[in-house]
């Protein structure tokens, strides 16, 4: 029999890594278009991070000898179709967020619209062709 007392579940920090061709340009774009603060951009411009709450949004070069040899190179689609990733952000004012993104270089995909599940959602593409979903906060079901 095992008795455990005073145990607290600790959530680990999460990092989402987006592979891009130009880290500095991508970090600057996301900071301006999606209203995030740059946490770090290393001097070699091979790694950058945005302040985004509990999940770190990080950017790194598409090809790097440090990891390509260990885990294989990042595969990208050969067609101009959508990338195999979608970045999702939540905003209190989706219309304003969408407008800001487009005014700062994001390519419009779908203007914000109300969805049947009670969320407002709009889509743009970033400077790397990655789809960015901007949605309102989802209320927890009761």
DAUR-V164462 format. One record per backbone hydrogen bond with DSSP energy under -0.5 kcal/mol. NH is the residue of the N-H (numbers start at 1). CO is the residue of the C=O. E is the energy in kcal/mol with one decimal. If there is no record, write none. Layout:
[[NH,CO,E] [NH,CO,E]]
This chain:
[[8,6,-0.5] [11,9,-0.5] [14,54,-1.2] [16,56,-3.1] [17,15,-0.6] [18,16,-0.5] [18,58,-2.7] [19,17,-0.5] [20,60,-2.6] [23,45,-0.5] [26,22,-2.2] [27,23,-2.8] [28,24,-2.2] [29,25,-2.2] [30,26,-2.7] [31,27,-2.3] [32,28,-2.1] [33,29,-3.4] [34,30,-2.0] [36,30,-0.5] [36,31,-0.9] [37,51,-0.6] [39,49,-2.3] [40,49,-1.4] [42,47,-2.5] [45,42,-2.1] [48,59,-2.0] [49,40,-2.8] [50,57,-2.2] [51,37,-3.5] [52,50,-0.6] [55,52,-0.7] [56,14,-3.2] [56,54,-0.5] [57,50,-0.9] [58,16,-3.0] [58,56,-0.7] [59,48,-2.8] [60,18,-1.8] [61,46,-0.9] [62,20,-2.0] [67,64,-0.5] [68,64,-2.7] [69,65,-0.9] [71,67,-3.2] [72,67,-0.6] [72,68,-1.5] [74,62,-0.7] [83,129,-0.6] [87,131,-2.4] [89,133,-2.9] [91,135,-2.5] [94,92,-0.5] [97,93,-2.1] [98,94,-2.9] [99,95,-2.4] [100,96,-2.5] [101,97,-2.4] [102,98,-2.5] [103,99,-2.6] [104,100,-1.1] [104,101,-0.5] [105,102,-1.6] [106,101,-2.6] [107,125,-2.5] [108,106,-0.6] [109,123,-2.3] [110,123,-2.2] [113,121,-2.0] [115,119,-3.1] [118,115,-2.0] [121,113,-2.4] [122,134,-2.5] [123,110,-2.7] [124,132,-2.1] [125,107,-2.2] [126,130,-2.7] [129,126,-1.7] [131,85,-0.7] [132,124,-3.3] [133,87,-3.4] [133,131,-0.5] [134,122,-3.1] [134,132,-0.5] [135,89,-2.6] [135,133,-0.6] [136,120,-2.2] [137,91,-0.5]]
